[in-house]
Amino acid sequence: MALNISQCAIKPGGKFIQKVIFSAEEGTLWWHAHSDWSRATIHGAIIVYPKHGTVYPFHKPYAEVPIVLGEWWKQDVMKVLEEFVRTGGTPNVSDAFTINGQPGDLYPCSKPGTFKLTVEHGKTHLLRIINAAMNEILFLSIAKHKLTVVGADASYTKPLKTKYIPIFPGQTIDALFHANRHHGRYYIAARAYSAGNIAFDNTTTTTIIQYARKKCTATSPPLFPHLPYHNDTRAKVNFTGSLRSLGSKDHPINVPLKITTPMISTVSLNTLPCHPNRTCLGPNGTRLAASMNNLSWVNPSIDILQAYYYHIKDVFGDRFPNFPPYVFNFTADYFPMELEILKKTIHVKILKYNSTVEVVFQGTNLVAGIDHPMHLHGHSFYAVGWGFGNHDKFKDPLTYNLVDPPLLNTVDVLRNGWITIRFKASNPGWCMFFILHAINI
């Protein structure tokens, strides 16, 4: 999705070194490939520690462990991509979820080489959790242990105690847990959240927490945690709606209050006509696609930055609309067929440096109402409000949290709901919103 934005691909066998400068980020981020679906297998953690002379805003944990959630297919993942691009339907769901590359540990005593987390009794451990799955929102929980969330997307949060965590594709969450059990072994488990009408991977991935110096026997199977049901929307929003920025002296809150650039964008599943002489597997023989404000991006043949700085004409335009071209009941149960068909575009939104931007993402029920995880490159933003149904420009802003909203780089646009973000456009270059649940094909 980020092709034609920043740089050429690294040639096979080649090397590439890049200096990354972090400004306010502190905590866990992740890196991943940007070529089609390569990120399904090429990814990893980026850990940003407190700078010299500073400390964590919580007691330093005894140990830190990356927990990378992913997906696994029995076939080459690029073949999965090629197939659904060819047919225009939905991609085959994964055959398993993974934790640190392993689909699960169902043995009473872990086999050698299988990932398990050995913990020290009485010590606090920090889990740096990354959702590297392609499409799925995941619930994660640990049997008989509570989690305390202390960060999300490399920004500290007020401590939030919870029995489970919902985490979106591309999101990171830092969570502490206290190893306060005396005996036994315990599963960490994760499975999908899906409240829409499309197929999803309904498997559960597991790994084992094992207390150090406690002997494992085949007669003591690990205890399994409680996980919300796959369609438990209330469990998801109760968690995400409880996140708050830390707001300490060393980590202040700077929510933009005076907005210079307001935007409203619908995010939708849509359809495109099938290519001639080809059978398509989308609704009514069409091809599935995704849109913002009913527009679907078409990759140009020339790098956008190159076209911008060298004034090459007709590569892209600057007329991406600030508001939806059609206003209707976005969350209705039935729509005229013509609303499902999108338009292709090469238009972008150009922001003035240091402008303050507010974007209301409005989910729609077109084609199939689903959640849309949204990510912004190059910026973190404050998620100041959310709700179900259609956004009300008069009433809903009165409920915005402008005191301590979470500072994130990935949010979830609710199925038949909306979310509002604010940020300052202070990082020159090209940023990009993603609809991570579908690509245009």
C-alpha angles and dihedrals in degrees: 000000000000096000116130092027113091123349147000122264121268109254118240108275091013130120133227129188120192129181111221118198116201118201113181099352117118125164129029130350130154140225126216144167117273100204111106109290096342088113088073088079106011107071143099147166128291110200118196110195126199110280120255112290094026133086140207114282086238134046110295108260122239091234139001124215129184112225108195115190115202147154132252131201127195088227132052106290090224088059088055089053094046092050098054093041088054095047100035092226132113119296119259108267116248119266094227144358118236140212111209090342097310122109094213147308113241096162119109087228117030118249116240110274095024113123114251131159115237112199136187117240113249094016130115117234129196118221115202099202121197127182104212094164114128099234114347130104107217136206115214129190141162121223114250093352130100122217128221112207111214103164146016130192092356094307125108120242134196106271109274119191114210143158093221142016129219109205127187127221107278094015128121128204128188113210134174124213128185115224095222102146119106103203143021136028128274137208125237102206136183134185138165131281112212126161097165133090099256131097118268139177105270096186125115124226121208144183130181132249108208125186115234117257092013110124117232118225129184089238094064110069116189119264116250122227128233111255125187115253115268092255098042098129093167091059090052098048093042088061100041092042090056097057114111133179115253095237099194129152091263093041106039127184118239108179111177107245102176108057118206098175116040118184137178119195130181115216115205150160108241141170138243128197115268117257113259116271092013134106115231127198100207123107112309092356095306132125121255118238139163131234147187113210086353091298126119120202119239116203111238124223093241128059109263095224090051091050091047099049096039094043095237107174130226095021095106140350132222101223103098102148123250091213137033114279090222125041115203139129095299094191099046121130096235133035138181109265092239091067090063094062114088134200126238118235146182093195123120135186113249115205126203115241111267092008115147112235132199119188124186109199109204117197118214135203093226115141092341126358108232139152115267117207107209126202132187121207119221098011142066116216140195116250098215102171147002140176149156125270125014119344112251108213092203104041106028098058087061088067097050118126104230094161107065111351116161117269106226143154097209129046137168122243102212122237101264091358144090142232131198124213133184131197143156114245094227101133107082116219135056121321124185138203117216133206094207098186096067141017128209111257 
